[in-house]
Amino acid sequence: MHQQRIVMVIVAALGALGTFLPWVQIPLFGSVNGTGGDGWISFVLFGLIIALCLSGKRENPLGTWMLVPTFLFAVAAVALGVWKIVDVKSVLKGTGSGGELEGMLGSMFSVGIGLYVIIAAGLAVMVSAIVLGKKAPRAKA
């Protein structure tokens, strides 16, 4: 298997794991994992990246027709993570639709590690696709 594909599968698996990690921390009440809402979207996106990396001729890097959807899935995962962080921070500031009560309750919330894992994994998939996308050298006969 090509080094690019191996790295991308490992990173995408870590990104999928981010779905099961805390997305929002609430003191005294615990945390909310990604599985409690939009996390399944990130899980599917990283699953699609893994499926693309495991298909085709594995000894070659991803071709353009497989690289483009991989990038799009990674960008979507990063966008989901950023959107959720902005959403949590808007509750923290009380700028959501709940008004002043939401602001008081929102001061208890904090962003969990799962969202950061998803963003980092999505970015790492994109970087590894570019950096490691060279063809493997052929052995001389």
N, C-alpha and C positions, 0 to 999 in steps of 0.2 A: 504494500500500500504506500502511496506517495506521502511524503512528509507533510505536505500541505493538508491533505485529507485527514491524516491522523490528528494533527493539531486542531483542525477545525471541528472534528468530531468530539474531541476532549473538551474544548472550550464550549461548544454548543450543549454538551451534556451538563457542564457546570451551569450554563445559563438556564437550562431546563430545571435544574435543581433549585435555582433561585425562586422558582414558582412556589416551592414548599417552605421557603424561609419567610421570616416575618417581613411584611411590607409596611406595617404600621405598628408602632409600639404604643401601648396605653398603660401607664403606670397603674398599679393596683388591679388592673383588669387583665393584663397579659398582652397578647399581640394578635394581629390579624395577618394570616398568611395570604399569599396570592391565590390560593385555592378557594378563598372565600369570595372571589369576584372575577376580575379580569385576568387573573393569573393564568387561567387555562389558555388564553390567547398566546401568551409568551411561551407556554409549554408547547403548544402546537407549532409555533414559529420555529423554535429551536429543534423540534422533532423533524420538521421539514428540511431544515439545514442538514441534520444528520442523515436523513434519507437521501438527499442529493449527494452528499459526500460518499455514501456507501454504494451508490449506483454507478454504472459504467465501468470503464477500465480503471481499476483502482491504482494501478502502477503509474498512471499519468495524473498531472494536476487537473483540476476542474477546467473544462472547456468553457468558452464564452457563454454558450447556451445554458450551462449549469451555473456559471458564476453570477450571471445577472439576477436570477431569482434568489440565489443565496444572499447576495447583497441586499436585495429588496426585503427579504425576511429579516435580516439582521438590522436594517434601518428601521423596520417596523417595530422590532423588539426594543430598540433603543428609544424610539419615539414613545412607545407605551410606557417605558420606565420613567422617562422625563415627564410625560404627561401626568403620571400618578404622583411623582414627587411634587410637581407644581400644584396638583390638586390637594395633597396633604398640607403643603405650606400655605395654601390659600385658606384652609381651615384654621391653621395655626394663627394666621393674621386676622381671622374673622372677616375675610373678604368674600366668603361664600354667600349663598342665598339665605343662610340661617340667621344673619345679623349678629347682634351683640352677644346673645346666648351662645351661639356657635363659636364666637371668639373666645369666650371664657372657657368653654369645654375644649376648644381646639388647642388651648395652651397646654393641655395634657398630652396631646399626641406628638409623636416624633416619627420620622421616616425610619423604616426598618432596613436591615442589611440586604434583604432580598431584592429590593429595587436597584440598589447599587450593583449587586451581582449581575442582574439582567443587563444593565447598561454596559458594564465592563465587558461582559461576555459578548454582547452584540458588537461592540467596538473591536474587540480582539478577533472576532470572526472576520471582520472586514480587513483588518490589518494583516492577519495571517494569510488571507486569500491573496493579497497583493505581494507581500514580502516572500512568501514561500511558493508562489505560483510558477516557478520556473520548472522546466522539464528536468527530470532526473537524468544524469549523465549515463550514457549507454556503455556497457562494458565492451572493451575491445576484444575481438576474437583472435 
